Amino acid sequence: MRLPYAPSTADNQTLEVQDIYARIAARRLPRPLIPLDLTLLHAPPVADGYNSFVGALRTKTVIDAGLLELSISRVAILNQAVYEWNIHAPLALKAGIKPAELNEVQKLPSYAELSNVEDVWKAWQETCLDVRQRAVVAYTDEMTQNVAVKDETFKLLRDVEFSDREILELTTTIAGYNCVSRILVSLDVGENNGKEMKSVESMVN
C-alpha cells in the first residue's frame, strides 16, 4: 500500500466523520472495514460518497446478480486488479455463475480486439458463455478498454432483452468498478500488485 491505512475506528474524530465511519461499517456488517475502506477514509466525504454509490450498485439493482459479478470480475481481469478479482470472482460463483463460465471470463481475449485479431474471433466463437453473458462481457470489454462502445456491441444488450434500467445498472456497475480497480492498483490497496490472481479451481475446492 502506497499510503498508510486510515484508523479503523473514528476515535477522537468529529461527529460528522464518526457518522461516516458508522455508515460504512453498517454496510460491511458482519465484516470489519476492509483495506479499501481504510484507504478511502483518508478523505471521509469521498469514502461516504463511494459507500453510498457502491452500496446502491450492490443492494438496490434489479439486474441478475450473477451478470453484475461477471462484469465486475471481467473489469478486474482487464485492469489486472488482483484485489478486485479475488473478492468478486467468488461472489460470481455464489451468484450462480458456473466455474467454466468464470474461467472464460478470466481467459477469454478482449472483445475490444475482435475486429483485428483472428484468434480473438475464434475464441469468442467457441466460448461456453451463453448469449446474455457474452453480451455483458463484450460490453464490459469495450467500456473498459475503449470507453466508446460500438452500436453493434450495444445492440447485443438489446438483442437479449435487457431493459433500460438493467442497461443503466450494468453501465454504472462497469464504470464504478473501473473506478475502484484504478484506486486499488494505483495505490496497491491490499498489497496485491504483482501477485497471481486466485484460480477458479481454488475457489471451488
Buried (B, 14 or more C-beta within 10 A) or exposed (E): BEEEBBEEEBEEBEEEBBBBBEBBBEBEEEEEBBBBBBBBBEEBEEBBEBBEEBBEBBEEBEBBBBBBBBBBBBBBBBBBBBBBBBBBBBBBBEBEBBBEBBBBBBEBBBBBBBEEEEEBBEBBEEBEBEEBBBBBBBBBBBBBBBEEBBEEBBEBBEEBEBEEEBBEBBBBBBBBBBBBBEBBBEBBBBEBBEEEBBEBEEBEE
